[in-house]
């Protein structure tokens, strides 16, 4: 199972290196990593997606807390969250298929950020499922390049689980 960890650390040189070394020494992969300033000055939020069962994640959490600059570690996998990711996607788009590529990009609410004679570059923002879906749909045109950020995630203050609501809507 993939777990999403939200880690608050002191904003100091080498913190990210120590965290990634901890994972590497134990043979764990970090599938997604996003790092940026948190709401409090001098604090950085690291959002990681890590594969592993509950026992492994518990061990990793304990190991993270042993690092000096780590302030808080939270497994937000089962917590209702707002999740977003950014992707830039360069797609083959000739004069014969450009309108279809643009139409698909509008369905996915993408922004066209660059147009060339034989390609279109799209900016896609949304949950990780949206990223997978648009890549699958546009694959038939030929994908030239993809650049993705890691997933960023914050717990919902409302506590509303939108994934649960979506599953209920599909049953109705």
PADOLO-595894 format. One record per residue (C-alpha): residue number from 1; residue in one letter; x, y, z. Coordinates in nm, 4 decimals, decimal comma, always signed. Layout:
N
node kefi=NUM | figu=A | x=X | y=Y | z=Z;
...
This chain:
172
node kefi=1 | figu=X | x=+0,0000 | y=+0,0000 | z=+0,0000;
node kefi=2 | figu=X | x=+0,1168 | y=+0,3534 | z=-0,0697;
node kefi=3 | figu=X | x=+0,1261 | y=+0,5905 | z=+0,2268;
node kefi=4 | figu=X | x=+0,1350 | y=+0,9692 | z=+0,2186;
node kefi=5 | figu=X | x=+0,3558 | y=+1,1209 | z=+0,4862;
node kefi=6 | figu=X | x=+0,3539 | y=+1,4888 | z=+0,5770;
node kefi=7 | figu=X | x=+0,6761 | y=+1,5824 | z=+0,7530;
node kefi=8 | figu=X | x=+0,7514 | y=+1,9214 | z=+0,9089;
node kefi=9 | figu=X | x=+1,1222 | y=+1,9964 | z=+0,9449;
node kefi=10 | figu=X | x=+1,3421 | y=+2,2875 | z=+1,0430;
node kefi=11 | figu=X | x=+1,4466 | y=+2,4810 | z=+0,7333;
node kefi=12 | figu=X | x=+1,8180 | y=+2,4004 | z=+0,7429;
node kefi=13 | figu=X | x=+2,0720 | y=+2,2780 | z=+0,4913;
node kefi=14 | figu=X | x=+2,1050 | y=+1,9005 | z=+0,4646;
node kefi=15 | figu=X | x=+1,7699 | y=+1,8014 | z=+0,6199;
node kefi=16 | figu=X | x=+1,6295 | y=+1,6572 | z=+0,2980;
node kefi=17 | figu=X | x=+1,9549 | y=+1,4742 | z=+0,2346;
node kefi=18 | figu=X | x=+1,9425 | y=+1,3116 | z=+0,5788;
node kefi=19 | figu=X | x=+1,5802 | y=+1,2063 | z=+0,5273;
node kefi=20 | figu=X | x=+1,6431 | y=+1,0567 | z=+0,1837;
node kefi=21 | figu=X | x=+1,9540 | y=+0,8794 | z=+0,3176;
node kefi=22 | figu=X | x=+1,7431 | y=+0,7266 | z=+0,5952;
node kefi=23 | figu=X | x=+1,5084 | y=+0,5786 | z=+0,3350;
node kefi=24 | figu=X | x=+1,7917 | y=+0,4632 | z=+0,1079;
node kefi=25 | figu=X | x=+1,9785 | y=+0,2883 | z=+0,3929;
node kefi=26 | figu=X | x=+1,6668 | y=+0,0876 | z=+0,4707;
node kefi=27 | figu=X | x=+1,6011 | y=+0,0043 | z=+0,1050;
node kefi=28 | figu=X | x=+1,2788 | y=+0,2052 | z=+0,0721;
node kefi=29 | figu=X | x=+1,1796 | y=+0,3993 | z=-0,2338;
node kefi=30 | figu=X | x=+1,0195 | y=+0,7424 | z=-0,2233;
node kefi=31 | figu=X | x=+0,7684 | y=+0,7421 | z=-0,5091;
node kefi=32 | figu=X | x=+0,6767 | y=+1,1104 | z=-0,4839;
node kefi=33 | figu=X | x=+0,8466 | y=+1,3980 | z=-0,3071;
node kefi=34 | figu=X | x=+0,7384 | y=+1,7620 | z=-0,2751;
node kefi=35 | figu=X | x=+0,9222 | y=+2,0124 | z=-0,0587;
node kefi=36 | figu=X | x=+0,8339 | y=+2,3729 | z=+0,0178;
node kefi=37 | figu=X | x=+0,7936 | y=+2,6331 | z=+0,2892;
node kefi=38 | figu=X | x=+0,5245 | y=+2,5646 | z=+0,5492;
node kefi=39 | figu=X | x=+0,2894 | y=+2,8162 | z=+0,7097;
node kefi=40 | figu=X | x=+0,5405 | y=+2,8968 | z=+0,9836;
node kefi=41 | figu=X | x=+0,8674 | y=+3,0767 | z=+0,9120;
node kefi=42 | figu=X | x=+1,1773 | y=+2,8573 | z=+0,9325;
node kefi=43 | figu=X | x=+0,9733 | y=+2,5391 | z=+0,8805;
node kefi=44 | figu=X | x=+0,9541 | y=+2,3284 | z=+0,5630;
node kefi=45 | figu=X | x=+0,6826 | y=+2,0782 | z=+0,4717;
node kefi=46 | figu=X | x=+0,7899 | y=+1,7589 | z=+0,2964;
node kefi=47 | figu=X | x=+0,5150 | y=+1,5490 | z=+0,1426;
node kefi=48 | figu=X | x=+0,6222 | y=+1,1953 | z=+0,0502;
node kefi=49 | figu=X | x=+0,4461 | y=+0,8987 | z=-0,1033;
node kefi=50 | figu=X | x=+0,6091 | y=+0,5802 | z=+0,0213;
node kefi=51 | figu=X | x=+0,5146 | y=+0,2165 | z=-0,0458;
node kefi=52 | figu=X | x=+0,4870 | y=-0,0143 | z=+0,2548;
node kefi=53 | figu=X | x=+0,2531 | y=-0,1729 | z=+0,5037;
node kefi=54 | figu=X | x=+0,1467 | y=-0,0114 | z=+0,8319;
node kefi=55 | figu=X | x=+0,4290 | y=-0,1750 | z=+1,0282;
node kefi=56 | figu=X | x=+0,6958 | y=-0,0446 | z=+0,7885;
node kefi=57 | figu=X | x=+0,5509 | y=+0,3078 | z=+0,7923;
node kefi=58 | figu=X | x=+0,5418 | y=+0,3021 | z=+1,1724;
node kefi=59 | figu=X | x=+0,9113 | y=+0,2069 | z=+1,1793;
node kefi=60 | figu=X | x=+0,9999 | y=+0,4793 | z=+0,9274;
node kefi=61 | figu=X | x=+0,8066 | y=+0,7335 | z=+1,1336;
node kefi=62 | figu=X | x=+1,0018 | y=+0,6380 | z=+1,4469;
node kefi=63 | figu=X | x=+1,3288 | y=+0,6651 | z=+1,2543;
node kefi=64 | figu=X | x=+1,2301 | y=+1,0071 | z=+1,1153;
node kefi=65 | figu=X | x=+1,1605 | y=+1,1371 | z=+1,4662;
node kefi=66 | figu=X | x=+1,5157 | y=+1,0405 | z=+1,5655;
node kefi=67 | figu=X | x=+1,6520 | y=+1,2933 | z=+1,3155;
node kefi=68 | figu=X | x=+1,7332 | y=+1,6209 | z=+1,4917;
node kefi=69 | figu=X | x=+1,5570 | y=+1,8619 | z=+1,2540;
node kefi=70 | figu=X | x=+1,2285 | y=+1,6688 | z=+1,2223;
node kefi=71 | figu=X | x=+0,9446 | y=+1,8456 | z=+1,4062;
node kefi=72 | figu=X | x=+0,6360 | y=+1,6415 | z=+1,3126;
node kefi=73 | figu=X | x=+0,5563 | y=+1,3319 | z=+1,1070;
node kefi=74 | figu=X | x=+0,1990 | y=+1,2524 | z=+1,0102;
node kefi=75 | figu=X | x=+0,0686 | y=+0,9615 | z=+0,8028;
node kefi=76 | figu=X | x=-0,2235 | y=+1,1257 | z=+0,6223;
node kefi=77 | figu=X | x=-0,3100 | y=+0,8284 | z=+0,4019;
node kefi=78 | figu=X | x=-0,6452 | y=+0,7592 | z=+0,5671;
node kefi=79 | figu=X | x=-0,7217 | y=+1,1218 | z=+0,6577;
node kefi=80 | figu=X | x=-0,9590 | y=+1,3187 | z=+0,4289;
node kefi=81 | figu=X | x=-0,7215 | y=+1,5440 | z=+0,2339;
node kefi=82 | figu=X | x=-0,6957 | y=+1,7858 | z=-0,0522;
node kefi=83 | figu=X | x=-0,4356 | y=+1,6405 | z=-0,2904;
node kefi=84 | figu=X | x=-0,2872 | y=+1,8110 | z=-0,5935;
node kefi=85 | figu=X | x=-0,0095 | y=+1,7570 | z=-0,8398;
node kefi=86 | figu=X | x=+0,1237 | y=+1,9609 | z=-1,1316;
node kefi=87 | figu=X | x=+0,2292 | y=+1,8111 | z=-1,4633;
node kefi=88 | figu=X | x=+0,3670 | y=+1,9632 | z=-1,7816;
node kefi=89 | figu=X | x=+0,2924 | y=+1,7404 | z=-2,0784;
node kefi=90 | figu=X | x=+0,4298 | y=+1,7880 | z=-2,4304;
node kefi=91 | figu=X | x=+0,2092 | y=+1,6117 | z=-2,6853;
node kefi=92 | figu=X | x=+0,2510 | y=+1,5613 | z=-3,0604;
node kefi=93 | figu=X | x=-0,0094 | y=+1,7842 | z=-3,2243;
node kefi=94 | figu=X | x=+0,0017 | y=+1,8242 | z=-3,6008;
node kefi=95 | figu=X | x=-0,2494 | y=+2,0262 | z=-3,7994;
node kefi=96 | figu=X | x=-0,4551 | y=+1,7093 | z=-3,8514;
node kefi=97 | figu=X | x=-0,4979 | y=+1,6206 | z=-3,4819;
node kefi=98 | figu=X | x=-0,4381 | y=+1,9517 | z=-3,2993;
node kefi=99 | figu=X | x=-0,8088 | y=+2,0273 | z=-3,2524;
node kefi=100 | figu=X | x=-0,8660 | y=+1,6849 | z=-3,0954;
node kefi=101 | figu=X | x=-0,5731 | y=+1,7334 | z=-2,8551;
node kefi=102 | figu=X | x=-0,7080 | y=+2,0771 | z=-2,7580;
node kefi=103 | figu=X | x=-1,0588 | y=+1,9375 | z=-2,7099;
node kefi=104 | figu=X | x=-0,9281 | y=+1,6645 | z=-2,4785;
node kefi=105 | figu=X | x=-0,7223 | y=+1,9205 | z=-2,2861;
node kefi=106 | figu=X | x=-1,0364 | y=+2,1296 | z=-2,2320;
node kefi=107 | figu=X | x=-1,2245 | y=+1,8272 | z=-2,0978;
node kefi=108 | figu=X | x=-0,9468 | y=+1,7798 | z=-1,8396;
node kefi=109 | figu=X | x=-0,9366 | y=+2,1570 | z=-1,7669;
node kefi=110 | figu=X | x=-0,5742 | y=+2,1907 | z=-1,8762;
node kefi=111 | figu=X | x=-0,4018 | y=+2,5119 | z=-1,9750;
node kefi=112 | figu=X | x=-0,2143 | y=+2,5297 | z=-2,3024;
node kefi=113 | figu=X | x=+0,1181 | y=+2,6899 | z=-2,2134;
node kefi=114 | figu=X | x=+0,3055 | y=+2,6464 | z=-2,5421;
node kefi=115 | figu=X | x=+0,2139 | y=+2,5766 | z=-2,9031;
node kefi=116 | figu=X | x=+0,4650 | y=+2,4759 | z=-3,1680;
node kefi=117 | figu=X | x=+0,4231 | y=+2,3628 | z=-3,5277;
node kefi=118 | figu=X | x=+0,4053 | y=+1,9966 | z=-3,4326;
node kefi=119 | figu=X | x=+0,3384 | y=+1,9912 | z=-3,0551;
node kefi=120 | figu=X | x=+0,1372 | y=+2,1387 | z=-2,7713;
node kefi=121 | figu=X | x=+0,2537 | y=+2,1724 | z=-2,4103;
node kefi=122 | figu=X | x=-0,0186 | y=+2,1397 | z=-2,1485;
node kefi=123 | figu=X | x=-0,0267 | y=+2,2340 | z=-1,7808;
node kefi=124 | figu=X | x=-0,2354 | y=+1,9857 | z=-1,5837;
node kefi=125 | figu=X | x=-0,3262 | y=+2,0449 | z=-1,2190;
node kefi=126 | figu=X | x=-0,5304 | y=+1,8012 | z=-1,0142;
node kefi=127 | figu=X | x=-0,5319 | y=+1,4854 | z=-0,8117;
node kefi=128 | figu=X | x=-0,2902 | y=+1,2056 | z=-0,9078;
node kefi=129 | figu=X | x=-0,5723 | y=+1,0065 | z=-1,0707;
node kefi=130 | figu=X | x=-0,6322 | y=+1,2891 | z=-1,3168;
node kefi=131 | figu=X | x=-0,2649 | y=+1,2781 | z=-1,4162;
node kefi=132 | figu=X | x=-0,2818 | y=+0,9081 | z=-1,4968;
node kefi=133 | figu=X | x=-0,6075 | y=+0,9493 | z=-1,6887;
node kefi=134 | figu=X | x=-0,4910 | y=+1,2298 | z=-1,9183;
node kefi=135 | figu=X | x=-0,1638 | y=+1,0516 | z=-1,9949;
node kefi=136 | figu=X | x=-0,3603 | y=+0,7416 | z=-2,0986;
node kefi=137 | figu=X | x=-0,5961 | y=+0,9420 | z=-2,3199;
node kefi=138 | figu=X | x=-0,3210 | y=+1,1436 | z=-2,4910;
node kefi=139 | figu=X | x=-0,0853 | y=+0,8466 | z=-2,5327;
node kefi=140 | figu=X | x=-0,2272 | y=+0,7741 | z=-2,8807;
node kefi=141 | figu=X | x=-0,0956 | y=+1,1092 | z=-3,0122;
node kefi=142 | figu=X | x=+0,2549 | y=+1,0461 | z=-2,8846;
node kefi=143 | figu=X | x=+0,3964 | y=+1,1980 | z=-2,5669;
node kefi=144 | figu=X | x=+0,7258 | y=+1,3796 | z=-2,6142;
node kefi=145 | figu=X | x=+0,8021 | y=+1,4819 | z=-2,2566;
node kefi=146 | figu=X | x=+0,6446 | y=+1,4686 | z=-1,9131;
node kefi=147 | figu=X | x=+0,7507 | y=+1,6594 | z=-1,6021;
node kefi=148 | figu=X | x=+0,5557 | y=+1,6006 | z=-1,2792;
node kefi=149 | figu=X | x=+0,5822 | y=+1,7484 | z=-0,9357;
node kefi=150 | figu=X | x=+0,5304 | y=+1,5303 | z=-0,6349;
node kefi=151 | figu=X | x=+0,1929 | y=+1,5156 | z=-0,4690;
node kefi=152 | figu=X | x=+0,1160 | y=+1,7902 | z=-0,2199;
node kefi=153 | figu=X | x=-0,1530 | y=+1,7221 | z=+0,0355;
node kefi=154 | figu=X | x=-0,3177 | y=+1,8892 | z=+0,3327;
node kefi=155 | figu=X | x=-0,5809 | y=+1,7403 | z=+0,5649;
node kefi=156 | figu=X | x=-0,9307 | y=+1,8792 | z=+0,5144;
node kefi=157 | figu=X | x=-1,0417 | y=+2,0910 | z=+0,8103;
node kefi=158 | figu=X | x=-1,4029 | y=+2,0073 | z=+0,7222;
node kefi=159 | figu=X | x=-1,3269 | y=+1,6375 | z=+0,7586;
node kefi=160 | figu=X | x=-1,5325 | y=+1,5678 | z=+0,4460;
node kefi=161 | figu=X | x=-1,4013 | y=+1,2647 | z=+0,2594;
node kefi=162 | figu=X | x=-1,4510 | y=+1,3542 | z=-0,1072;
node kefi=163 | figu=X | x=-1,3372 | y=+1,0092 | z=-0,2221;
node kefi=164 | figu=X | x=-1,6215 | y=+0,8575 | z=-0,0211;
node kefi=165 | figu=X | x=-1,8663 | y=+1,1092 | z=-0,1712;
node kefi=166 | figu=X | x=-1,7476 | y=+1,0251 | z=-0,5245;
node kefi=167 | figu=X | x=-1,7994 | y=+0,6532 | z=-0,4640;
node kefi=168 | figu=X | x=-2,1508 | y=+0,7185 | z=-0,3321;
node kefi=169 | figu=X | x=-2,2371 | y=+0,9277 | z=-0,6403;
node kefi=170 | figu=X | x=-2,1304 | y=+0,6504 | z=-0,8781;
node kefi=171 | figu=X | x=-2,3612 | y=+0,4049 | z=-0,7013;
node kefi=172 | figu=X | x=-2,6650 | y=+0,6350 | z=-0,7390;
